[in-house]
Amino acid sequence: MNEQSRDENGIVLTEAQKRARRSRSIAIALALAALVVLFYVITLVKGPGMLVRPF
């Protein structure tokens, strides 16, 4: 592809590609939020005793 055939804005996504990207982003965000909640719950279940331990 030569420089003249490129759009000034670079790569232009179709609407379907934009929807797919948004769906992936939302799925990644939900998975990350689930991991954060899981780690928080595990910390609560183990209790404060896990923070007070000898080195």
C-alpha distance matrix in Angstrom:
0.0 3.8 6.7 8.3 6.8 7.6 11.2 13.8 15.2 12.3 12.4 14.9 17.2 19.1 22.9 23.4 21.2 23.1 26.3 25.5 24.6 27.9 29.9 28.7 29.6 33.0 33.7 33.0 35.2 38.0 38.0 38.2 41.0 42.8 42.8 44.2 46.9 47.7 48.1 50.3 52.5 52.9 54.0 56.5 57.9 58.4 60.2 60.9 62.6 59.2 58.7 62.2 62.1 63.0 60.5
3.8 0.0 3.8 5.6 5.8 7.1 10.8 12.6 14.8 12.5 13.6 16.2 19.0 21.2 24.9 25.9 23.6 25.1 28.6 28.0 26.9 30.0 32.2 31.2 31.7 35.1 36.1 35.3 37.2 40.2 40.3 40.3 43.0 45.1 45.0 46.1 49.0 49.9 50.2 52.2 54.6 55.1 55.9 58.4 60.0 60.5 62.1 62.6 64.3 61.0 60.3 63.7 63.7 64.6 61.9
6.7 3.8 0.0 3.8 5.6 5.5 8.6 9.5 12.1 10.3 12.3 14.9 18.2 20.7 24.1 25.6 23.3 24.2 27.8 27.7 26.2 28.9 31.6 30.6 30.7 34.1 35.4 34.5 36.1 39.2 39.6 39.3 41.9 44.2 44.1 45.0 47.8 49.0 49.2 51.0 53.5 54.2 54.8 57.3 59.0 59.5 61.0 61.3 63.2 60.0 59.1 62.5 62.6 63.5 60.9
8.3 5.6 3.8 0.0 3.8 5.5 8.0 9.2 12.4 11.5 13.5 15.2 18.6 20.6 24.0 25.8 23.9 24.8 28.4 28.6 27.4 30.0 32.7 32.1 32.3 35.5 37.0 36.4 37.9 40.9 41.5 41.4 43.8 46.1 46.3 47.2 49.9 51.2 51.5 53.2 55.7 56.5 57.2 59.5 61.3 62.0 63.4 63.8 65.8 62.7 61.8 65.2 65.5 66.5 64.0
6.8 5.8 5.6 3.8 0.0 3.8 6.6 9.3 11.8 10.5 11.4 12.8 15.9 17.5 21.0 22.6 20.9 22.1 25.6 25.7 24.9 27.6 30.0 29.7 30.2 33.2 34.6 34.3 36.0 38.8 39.4 39.6 42.0 44.1 44.5 45.5 48.1 49.3 49.9 51.6 53.9 54.8 55.7 57.9 59.6 60.4 61.9 62.6 64.6 61.4 60.7 64.3 64.6 65.7 63.3
7.6 7.1 5.5 5.5 3.8 0.0 3.8 6.4 8.3 6.7 8.0 9.8 13.2 15.4 18.9 20.5 18.5 19.3 23.0 23.1 21.9 24.5 27.2 26.7 26.9 30.0 31.6 31.1 32.6 35.5 36.2 36.2 38.5 40.8 41.1 42.0 44.6 46.0 46.5 48.1 50.5 51.4 52.2 54.4 56.2 57.0 58.4 59.0 61.0 57.9 57.2 60.7 61.1 62.3 59.9
11.2 10.8 8.6 8.0 6.6 3.8 0.0 3.8 5.4 5.4 7.1 7.8 11.5 13.7 16.7 19.0 17.2 17.4 21.1 21.8 20.5 22.7 25.6 25.5 25.4 28.4 30.2 29.9 31.1 34.0 35.0 35.0 37.0 39.5 40.1 40.8 43.2 44.8 45.4 46.8 49.2 50.4 51.1 53.1 55.0 56.0 57.2 57.8 60.0 57.0 56.2 59.8 60.4 61.7 59.5
13.8 12.6 9.5 9.2 9.3 6.4 3.8 0.0 3.8 5.6 8.7 9.7 13.4 16.0 18.6 21.1 19.2 18.7 22.5 23.4 21.7 23.4 26.7 26.5 25.9 28.8 31.0 30.4 31.2 34.4 35.5 35.1 37.0 39.7 40.2 40.5 43.1 44.9 45.3 46.5 49.0 50.3 50.8 52.7 54.9 55.7 56.8 57.1 59.4 56.5 55.4 59.0 59.7 61.0 58.7
15.2 14.8 12.1 12.4 11.8 8.3 5.4 3.8 0.0 3.8 6.5 7.1 10.7 13.5 15.8 18.4 16.3 15.4 19.2 20.2 18.2 19.8 23.1 23.0 22.2 25.1 27.4 26.8 27.4 30.6 31.8 31.4 33.2 36.0 36.5 36.8 39.4 41.2 41.6 42.8 45.3 46.6 47.1 49.1 51.2 52.1 53.2 53.5 55.9 53.0 52.0 55.6 56.4 57.8 55.6
12.3 12.5 10.3 11.5 10.5 6.7 5.4 5.6 3.8 0.0 3.8 6.3 9.7 13.0 15.8 17.7 15.0 14.9 18.7 19.0 17.0 19.3 22.3 21.7 21.3 24.5 26.3 25.5 26.6 29.8 30.6 30.3 32.5 35.0 35.3 35.9 38.6 40.1 40.5 42.0 44.5 45.5 46.1 48.3 50.2 51.0 52.3 52.7 54.9 51.9 51.0 54.6 55.1 56.4 54.2
12.4 13.6 12.3 13.5 11.4 8.0 7.1 8.7 6.5 3.8 0.0 3.8 6.4 9.8 12.9 14.3 11.5 12.0 15.7 15.7 14.1 16.6 19.4 18.8 18.9 22.0 23.6 23.1 24.6 27.5 28.2 28.3 30.6 32.8 33.3 34.2 36.7 38.1 38.8 40.3 42.6 43.6 44.6 46.6 48.4 49.3 50.7 51.4 53.6 50.6 49.9 53.5 54.0 55.5 53.3
14.9 16.2 14.9 15.2 12.8 9.8 7.8 9.7 7.1 6.3 3.8 0.0 3.8 6.7 9.6 11.6 9.6 9.6 13.3 14.1 13.0 15.1 17.9 18.0 18.2 20.9 22.8 22.9 24.1 26.7 27.9 28.3 30.2 32.4 33.3 34.2 36.4 38.0 38.9 40.3 42.4 43.7 44.7 46.6 48.3 49.5 50.9 51.7 54.0 51.2 50.6 54.3 55.0 56.7 54.7
17.2 19.0 18.2 18.6 15.9 13.2 11.5 13.4 10.7 9.7 6.4 3.8 0.0 3.8 6.5 8.0 5.8 6.3 9.8 10.4 9.8 12.0 14.4 14.8 15.5 18.0 19.6 20.1 21.5 23.9 25.1 25.8 27.6 29.6 30.7 31.9 33.8 35.3 36.5 38.0 39.8 41.2 42.4 44.2 45.7 47.1 48.6 49.6 51.9 49.1 48.8 52.5 53.2 55.0 53.3
19.1 21.2 20.7 20.6 17.5 15.4 13.7 16.0 13.5 13.0 9.8 6.7 3.8 0.0 3.8 5.4 5.2 6.3 8.7 9.9 10.6 12.4 14.3 15.4 16.6 18.5 20.0 21.2 22.6 24.4 25.9 27.1 28.6 30.3 31.8 33.1 34.7 36.2 37.8 39.1 40.7 42.2 43.7 45.2 46.6 48.2 49.8 51.1 53.4 50.7 50.5 54.3 55.1 57.1 55.5
22.9 24.9 24.1 24.0 21.0 18.9 16.7 18.6 15.8 15.8 12.9 9.6 6.5 3.8 0.0 3.8 5.4 5.0 6.2 8.6 9.8 10.5 12.2 14.2 15.2 16.5 18.3 20.0 21.0 22.5 24.3 25.7 26.8 28.5 30.4 31.6 32.9 34.5 36.3 37.4 38.8 40.6 42.2 43.4 44.8 46.7 48.1 49.5 52.0 49.4 49.3 53.2 54.1 56.3 54.9
23.4 25.9 25.6 25.8 22.6 20.5 19.0 21.1 18.4 17.7 14.3 11.6 8.0 5.4 3.8 0.0 3.8 5.4 5.1 6.2 8.6 9.9 10.5 12.3 14.2 15.4 16.5 18.4 19.9 21.1 22.6 24.4 25.7 26.9 28.8 30.4 31.6 32.8 34.8 36.2 37.4 38.9 40.8 42.1 43.2 45.1 46.8 48.4 50.7 48.1 48.2 52.0 52.8 55.0 53.7
21.2 23.6 23.3 23.9 20.9 18.5 17.2 19.2 16.3 15.0 11.5 9.6 5.8 5.2 5.4 3.8 0.0 3.8 5.4 5.0 6.1 8.6 9.8 10.5 12.2 14.2 15.2 16.4 18.3 19.9 21.0 22.5 24.2 25.7 27.1 28.7 30.3 31.4 33.1 34.7 36.1 37.5 39.1 40.7 41.9 43.5 45.2 46.7 48.9 46.1 46.1 49.9 50.6 52.6 51.1
23.1 25.1 24.2 24.8 22.1 19.3 17.4 18.7 15.4 14.9 12.0 9.6 6.3 6.3 5.0 5.4 3.8 0.0 3.8 5.5 5.1 6.2 8.6 9.9 10.5 12.3 14.2 15.4 16.4 18.3 20.0 21.1 22.5 24.3 25.9 27.0 28.6 30.2 31.8 33.0 34.6 36.2 37.6 39.1 40.6 42.2 43.7 44.9 47.4 44.7 44.6 48.4 49.3 51.4 50.0
26.3 28.6 27.8 28.4 25.6 23.0 21.1 22.5 19.2 18.7 15.7 13.3 9.8 8.7 6.2 5.1 5.4 3.8 0.0 3.8 5.4 5.1 6.1 8.6 9.8 10.5 12.2 14.2 15.3 16.4 18.3 19.9 21.0 22.4 24.4 25.8 26.9 28.4 30.4 31.5 32.8 34.5 36.2 37.4 38.7 40.6 42.1 43.7 46.1 43.6 43.7 47.5 48.5 50.8 49.6
25.5 28.0 27.7 28.6 25.7 23.1 21.8 23.4 20.2 19.0 15.7 14.1 10.4 9.9 8.6 6.2 5.0 5.5 3.8 0.0 3.8 5.4 5.1 6.2 8.6 9.9 10.5 12.3 14.2 15.4 16.5 18.4 19.9 21.0 22.7 24.5 25.8 26.9 28.8 30.3 31.5 32.9 34.8 36.2 37.3 39.1 40.8 42.5 44.7 42.0 42.2 46.0 46.8 49.0 47.7
24.6 26.9 26.2 27.4 24.9 21.9 20.5 21.7 18.2 17.0 14.1 13.0 9.8 10.6 9.8 8.6 6.1 5.1 5.4 3.8 0.0 3.8 5.5 5.1 6.2 8.7 9.9 10.6 12.3 14.3 15.4 16.5 18.3 20.0 21.3 22.6 24.4 25.7 27.2 28.7 30.3 31.7 33.2 34.8 36.2 37.7 39.3 40.6 42.9 40.1 40.1 43.9 44.6 46.7 45.3
27.9 30.0 28.9 30.0 27.6 24.5 22.7 23.4 19.8 19.3 16.6 15.1 12.0 12.4 10.5 9.9 8.6 6.2 5.1 5.4 3.8 0.0 3.8 5.4 5.0 6.2 8.6 9.9 10.5 12.3 14.2 15.3 16.4 18.3 20.1 21.1 22.5 24.2 25.9 26.9 28.5 30.2 31.7 33.0 34.5 36.3 37.6 39.0 41.5 39.0 38.9 42.7 43.7 46.0 44.8
29.9 32.2 31.6 32.7 30.0 27.2 25.6 26.7 23.1 22.3 19.4 17.9 14.4 14.3 12.2 10.5 9.8 8.6 6.1 5.1 5.5 3.8 0.0 3.8 5.4 5.2 6.2 8.7 9.9 10.6 12.3 14.3 15.3 16.5 18.5 20.1 21.1 22.4 24.5 25.8 26.9 28.5 30.4 31.6 32.8 34.7 36.3 38.0 40.3 37.8 38.1 41.9 42.9 45.3 44.2
28.7 31.2 30.6 32.1 29.7 26.7 25.5 26.5 23.0 21.7 18.8 18.0 14.8 15.4 14.2 12.3 10.5 9.9 8.6 6.2 5.1 5.4 3.8 0.0 3.8 5.4 5.0 6.1 8.6 9.9 10.5 12.2 14.2 15.3 16.6 18.4 20.0 21.0 22.7 24.4 25.7 27.0 28.7 30.4 31.5 33.0 34.8 36.4 38.5 35.8 36.1 39.9 40.6 42.8 41.5
29.6 31.7 30.7 32.3 30.2 26.9 25.4 25.9 22.2 21.3 18.9 18.2 15.5 16.6 15.2 14.2 12.2 10.5 9.8 8.6 6.2 5.0 5.4 3.8 0.0 3.8 5.4 5.2 6.1 8.6 9.9 10.6 12.2 14.2 15.5 16.6 18.4 19.9 21.3 22.6 24.3 25.8 27.2 28.8 30.3 31.8 33.3 34.5 36.9 34.2 34.2 38.0 38.9 41.1 39.9
33.0 35.1 34.1 35.5 33.2 30.0 28.4 28.8 25.1 24.5 22.0 20.9 18.0 18.5 16.5 15.4 14.2 12.3 10.5 9.9 8.7 6.2 5.2 5.4 3.8 0.0 3.8 5.5 5.0 6.1 8.6 9.8 10.4 12.2 14.3 15.3 16.4 18.2 20.0 21.0 22.4 24.2 25.8 26.9 28.4 30.3 31.6 33.2 35.7 33.3 33.4 37.2 38.3 40.8 39.9
33.7 36.1 35.4 37.0 34.6 31.6 30.2 31.0 27.4 26.3 23.6 22.8 19.6 20.0 18.3 16.5 15.2 14.2 12.2 10.5 9.9 8.6 6.2 5.0 5.4 3.8 0.0 3.8 5.5 5.2 6.2 8.6 9.9 10.5 12.4 14.3 15.4 16.4 18.5 20.0 21.0 22.5 24.4 25.8 26.8 28.6 30.4 32.2 34.4 31.8 32.3 36.1 37.0 39.5 38.6
33.0 35.3 34.5 36.4 34.3 31.1 29.9 30.4 26.8 25.5 23.1 22.9 20.1 21.2 20.0 18.4 16.4 15.4 14.2 12.3 10.6 9.9 8.7 6.1 5.2 5.5 3.8 0.0 3.8 5.5 5.1 6.1 8.6 9.8 10.7 12.4 14.3 15.2 16.7 18.4 20.0 21.1 22.7 24.5 25.7 27.1 28.9 30.3 32.5 29.7 30.0 33.7 34.5 36.8 35.6
35.2 37.2 36.1 37.9 36.0 32.6 31.1 31.2 27.4 26.6 24.6 24.1 21.5 22.6 21.0 19.9 18.3 16.4 15.3 14.2 12.3 10.5 9.9 8.6 6.1 5.0 5.5 3.8 0.0 3.8 5.5 5.1 6.1 8.6 10.0 10.6 12.3 14.1 15.5 16.5 18.3 20.0 21.2 22.7 24.3 25.9 27.2 28.5 31.0 28.5 28.5 32.3 33.4 35.9 34.9
38.0 40.2 39.2 40.9 38.8 35.5 34.0 34.4 30.6 29.8 27.5 26.7 23.9 24.4 22.5 21.1 19.9 18.3 16.4 15.4 14.3 12.3 10.6 9.9 8.6 6.1 5.2 5.5 3.8 0.0 3.8 5.4 5.0 6.1 8.7 9.9 10.5 12.1 14.3 15.3 16.3 18.2 19.9 21.0 22.3 24.3 25.7 27.5 29.9 27.6 28.0 31.8 33.0 35.7 35.1
38.0 40.3 39.6 41.5 39.4 36.2 35.0 35.5 31.8 30.6 28.2 27.9 25.1 25.9 24.3 22.6 21.0 20.0 18.3 16.5 15.4 14.2 12.3 10.5 9.9 8.6 6.2 5.1 5.5 3.8 0.0 3.8 5.5 5.1 6.3 8.8 10.0 10.4 12.4 14.3 15.3 16.4 18.4 20.0 21.0 22.5 24.4 26.3 28.3 25.7 26.4 30.2 30.9 33.5 32.7
38.2 40.3 39.3 41.4 39.6 36.2 35.0 35.1 31.4 30.3 28.3 28.3 25.8 27.1 25.7 24.4 22.5 21.1 19.9 18.4 16.5 15.3 14.3 12.2 10.6 9.8 8.6 6.1 5.1 5.4 3.8 0.0 3.8 5.4 5.1 6.3 8.7 9.8 10.7 12.4 14.3 15.4 16.7 18.6 20.0 21.3 22.9 24.2 26.4 23.7 23.9 27.7 28.6 31.1 30.2
41.0 43.0 41.9 43.8 42.0 38.5 37.0 37.0 33.2 32.5 30.6 30.2 27.6 28.6 26.8 25.7 24.2 22.5 21.0 19.9 18.3 16.4 15.3 14.2 12.2 10.4 9.9 8.6 6.1 5.0 5.5 3.8 0.0 3.8 5.4 5.1 6.2 8.5 10.0 10.6 12.3 14.2 15.4 16.6 18.3 20.1 21.3 22.7 25.3 23.0 23.2 27.0 28.3 31.1 30.6
42.8 45.1 44.2 46.1 44.1 40.8 39.5 39.7 36.0 35.0 32.8 32.4 29.6 30.3 28.5 26.9 25.7 24.3 22.4 21.0 20.0 18.3 16.5 15.3 14.2 12.2 10.5 9.8 8.6 6.1 5.1 5.4 3.8 0.0 3.8 5.5 5.1 6.0 8.6 9.8 10.5 12.2 14.2 15.3 16.3 18.3 19.9 22.0 24.2 22.0 22.7 26.5 27.6 30.5 30.2
42.8 45.0 44.1 46.3 44.5 41.1 40.1 40.2 36.5 35.3 33.3 33.3 30.7 31.8 30.4 28.8 27.1 25.9 24.4 22.7 21.3 20.1 18.5 16.6 15.5 14.3 12.4 10.7 10.0 8.7 6.3 5.1 5.4 3.8 0.0 3.8 5.4 4.9 6.1 8.5 9.8 10.5 12.2 14.2 15.2 16.4 18.4 20.1 22.0 19.4 20.2 23.9 24.7 27.4 26.9
44.2 46.1 45.0 47.2 45.5 42.0 40.8 40.5 36.8 35.9 34.2 34.2 31.9 33.1 31.6 30.4 28.7 27.0 25.8 24.5 22.6 21.1 20.1 18.4 16.6 15.3 14.3 12.4 10.6 9.9 8.8 6.3 5.1 5.5 3.8 0.0 3.8 5.4 5.3 6.2 8.7 10.0 10.7 12.4 14.3 15.5 16.7 18.0 20.4 18.0 18.2 22.0 23.2 26.0 25.7
46.9 49.0 47.8 49.9 48.1 44.6 43.2 43.1 39.4 38.6 36.7 36.4 33.8 34.7 32.9 31.6 30.3 28.6 26.9 25.8 24.4 22.5 21.1 20.0 18.4 16.4 15.4 14.3 12.3 10.5 10.0 8.7 6.2 5.1 5.4 3.8 0.0 3.8 5.5 5.0 6.1 8.6 9.8 10.5 12.2 14.2 15.3 17.2 19.7 17.9 18.4 22.1 23.7 26.8 27.0
47.7 49.9 49.0 51.2 49.3 46.0 44.8 44.9 41.2 40.1 38.1 38.0 35.3 36.2 34.5 32.8 31.4 30.2 28.4 26.9 25.7 24.2 22.4 21.0 19.9 18.2 16.4 15.2 14.1 12.1 10.4 9.8 8.5 6.0 4.9 5.4 3.8 0.0 3.8 5.4 5.2 6.1 8.6 9.9 10.5 12.3 14.2 16.5 18.5 16.3 17.6 21.2 22.2 25.3 25.4
48.1 50.2 49.2 51.5 49.9 46.5 45.4 45.3 41.6 40.5 38.8 38.9 36.5 37.8 36.3 34.8 33.1 31.8 30.4 28.8 27.2 25.9 24.5 22.7 21.3 20.0 18.5 16.7 15.5 14.3 12.4 10.7 10.0 8.6 6.1 5.3 5.5 3.8 0.0 3.8 5.5 5.1 6.1 8.7 9.9 10.6 12.4 14.1 15.9 13.4 14.3 18.0 18.9 21.9 21.9
50.3 52.2 51.0 53.2 51.6 48.1 46.8 46.5 42.8 42.0 40.3 40.3 38.0 39.1 37.4 36.2 34.7 33.0 31.5 30.3 28.7 26.9 25.8 24.4 22.6 21.0 20.0 18.4 16.5 15.3 14.3 12.4 10.6 9.8 8.5 6.2 5.0 5.4 3.8 0.0 3.8 5.5 5.1 6.3 8.7 10.1 10.7 12.2 14.8 13.1 13.5 17.1 18.8 22.1 22.5
52.5 54.6 53.5 55.7 53.9 50.5 49.2 49.0 45.3 44.5 42.6 42.4 39.8 40.7 38.8 37.4 36.1 34.6 32.8 31.5 30.3 28.5 26.9 25.7 24.3 22.4 21.0 20.0 18.3 16.3 15.3 14.3 12.3 10.5 9.8 8.7 6.1 5.2 5.5 3.8 0.0 3.8 5.4 5.0 6.1 8.6 9.8 12.3 14.6 13.3 14.7 18.0 19.6 23.0 23.9
52.9 55.1 54.2 56.5 54.8 51.4 50.4 50.3 46.6 45.5 43.6 43.7 41.2 42.2 40.6 38.9 37.5 36.2 34.5 32.9 31.7 30.2 28.5 27.0 25.8 24.2 22.5 21.1 20.0 18.2 16.4 15.4 14.2 12.2 10.5 10.0 8.6 6.1 5.1 5.5 3.8 0.0 3.8 5.4 5.1 6.1 8.5 11.2 12.7 10.8 12.8 16.0 17.0 20.3 21.1
54.0 55.9 54.8 57.2 55.7 52.2 51.1 50.8 47.1 46.1 44.6 44.7 42.4 43.7 42.2 40.8 39.1 37.6 36.2 34.8 33.2 31.7 30.4 28.7 27.2 25.8 24.4 22.7 21.2 19.9 18.4 16.7 15.4 14.2 12.2 10.7 9.8 8.6 6.1 5.1 5.4 3.8 0.0 3.8 5.5 5.3 6.3 8.1 10.0 8.2 9.4 12.8 14.3 17.7 18.6
56.5 58.4 57.3 59.5 57.9 54.4 53.1 52.7 49.1 48.3 46.6 46.6 44.2 45.2 43.4 42.1 40.7 39.1 37.4 36.2 34.8 33.0 31.6 30.4 28.8 26.9 25.8 24.5 22.7 21.0 20.0 18.6 16.6 15.3 14.2 12.4 10.5 9.9 8.7 6.3 5.0 5.4 3.8 0.0 3.8 5.5 5.1 7.5 10.1 9.7 10.9 13.9 15.9 19.6 21.0
57.9 60.0 59.0 61.3 59.6 56.2 55.0 54.9 51.2 50.2 48.4 48.3 45.7 46.6 44.8 43.2 41.9 40.6 38.7 37.3 36.2 34.5 32.8 31.5 30.3 28.4 26.8 25.7 24.3 22.3 21.0 20.0 18.3 16.3 15.2 14.3 12.2 10.5 9.9 8.7 6.1 5.1 5.5 3.8 0.0 3.8 5.3 8.9 10.3 9.9 12.3 14.7 16.2 19.9 21.5
58.4 60.5 59.5 62.0 60.4 57.0 56.0 55.7 52.1 51.0 49.3 49.5 47.1 48.2 46.7 45.1 43.5 42.2 40.6 39.1 37.7 36.3 34.7 33.0 31.8 30.3 28.6 27.1 25.9 24.3 22.5 21.3 20.1 18.3 16.4 15.5 14.2 12.3 10.6 10.1 8.6 6.1 5.3 5.5 3.8 0.0 3.8 6.9 7.2 6.4 9.4 11.6 12.6 16.2 17.9
60.2 62.1 61.0 63.4 61.9 58.4 57.2 56.8 53.2 52.3 50.7 50.9 48.6 49.8 48.1 46.8 45.2 43.7 42.1 40.8 39.3 37.6 36.3 34.8 33.3 31.6 30.4 28.9 27.2 25.7 24.4 22.9 21.3 19.9 18.4 16.7 15.3 14.2 12.4 10.7 9.8 8.5 6.3 5.1 5.3 3.8 0.0 3.8 5.4 6.2 8.1 10.0 12.0 15.8 17.9
60.9 62.6 61.3 63.8 62.6 59.0 57.8 57.1 53.5 52.7 51.4 51.7 49.6 51.1 49.5 48.4 46.7 44.9 43.7 42.5 40.6 39.0 38.0 36.4 34.5 33.2 32.2 30.3 28.5 27.5 26.3 24.2 22.7 22.0 20.1 18.0 17.2 16.5 14.1 12.2 12.3 11.2 8.1 7.5 8.9 6.9 3.8 0.0 3.8 5.4 5.5 7.0 9.9 13.6 15.8
62.6 64.3 63.2 65.8 64.6 61.0 60.0 59.4 55.9 54.9 53.6 54.0 51.9 53.4 52.0 50.7 48.9 47.4 46.1 44.7 42.9 41.5 40.3 38.5 36.9 35.7 34.4 32.5 31.0 29.9 28.3 26.4 25.3 24.2 22.0 20.4 19.7 18.5 15.9 14.8 14.6 12.7 10.0 10.1 10.3 7.2 5.4 3.8 0.0 3.8 5.4 5.3 7.2 10.9 13.6
59.2 61.0 60.0 62.7 61.4 57.9 57.0 56.5 53.0 51.9 50.6 51.2 49.1 50.7 49.4 48.1 46.1 44.7 43.6 42.0 40.1 39.0 37.8 35.8 34.2 33.3 31.8 29.7 28.5 27.6 25.7 23.7 23.0 22.0 19.4 18.0 17.9 16.3 13.4 13.1 13.3 10.8 8.2 9.7 9.9 6.4 6.2 5.4 3.8 0.0 3.8 5.6 6.3 10.0 11.8
58.7 60.3 59.1 61.8 60.7 57.2 56.2 55.4 52.0 51.0 49.9 50.6 48.8 50.5 49.3 48.2 46.1 44.6 43.7 42.2 40.1 38.9 38.1 36.1 34.2 33.4 32.3 30.0 28.5 28.0 26.4 23.9 23.2 22.7 20.2 18.2 18.4 17.6 14.3 13.5 14.7 12.8 9.4 10.9 12.3 9.4 8.1 5.5 5.4 3.8 0.0 3.8 6.0 9.4 10.8
62.2 63.7 62.5 65.2 64.3 60.7 59.8 59.0 55.6 54.6 53.5 54.3 52.5 54.3 53.2 52.0 49.9 48.4 47.5 46.0 43.9 42.7 41.9 39.9 38.0 37.2 36.1 33.7 32.3 31.8 30.2 27.7 27.0 26.5 23.9 22.0 22.1 21.2 18.0 17.1 18.0 16.0 12.8 13.9 14.7 11.6 10.0 7.0 5.3 5.6 3.8 0.0 3.8 7.0 9.5
62.1 63.7 62.6 65.5 64.6 61.1 60.4 59.7 56.4 55.1 54.0 55.0 53.2 55.1 54.1 52.8 50.6 49.3 48.5 46.8 44.6 43.7 42.9 40.6 38.9 38.3 37.0 34.5 33.4 33.0 30.9 28.6 28.3 27.6 24.7 23.2 23.7 22.2 18.9 18.8 19.6 17.0 14.3 15.9 16.2 12.6 12.0 9.9 7.2 6.3 6.0 3.8 0.0 3.8 6.5
63.0 64.6 63.5 66.5 65.7 62.3 61.7 61.0 57.8 56.4 55.5 56.7 55.0 57.1 56.3 55.0 52.6 51.4 50.8 49.0 46.7 46.0 45.3 42.8 41.1 40.8 39.5 36.8 35.9 35.7 33.5 31.1 31.1 30.5 27.4 26.0 26.8 25.3 21.9 22.1 23.0 20.3 17.7 19.6 19.9 16.2 15.8 13.6 10.9 10.0 9.4 7.0 3.8 0.0 3.8
60.5 61.9 60.9 64.0 63.3 59.9 59.5 58.7 55.6 54.2 53.3 54.7 53.3 55.5 54.9 53.7 51.1 50.0 49.6 47.7 45.3 44.8 44.2 41.5 39.9 39.9 38.6 35.6 34.9 35.1 32.7 30.2 30.6 30.2 26.9 25.7 27.0 25.4 21.9 22.5 23.9 21.1 18.6 21.0 21.5 17.9 17.9 15.8 13.6 11.8 10.8 9.5 6.5 3.8 0.0
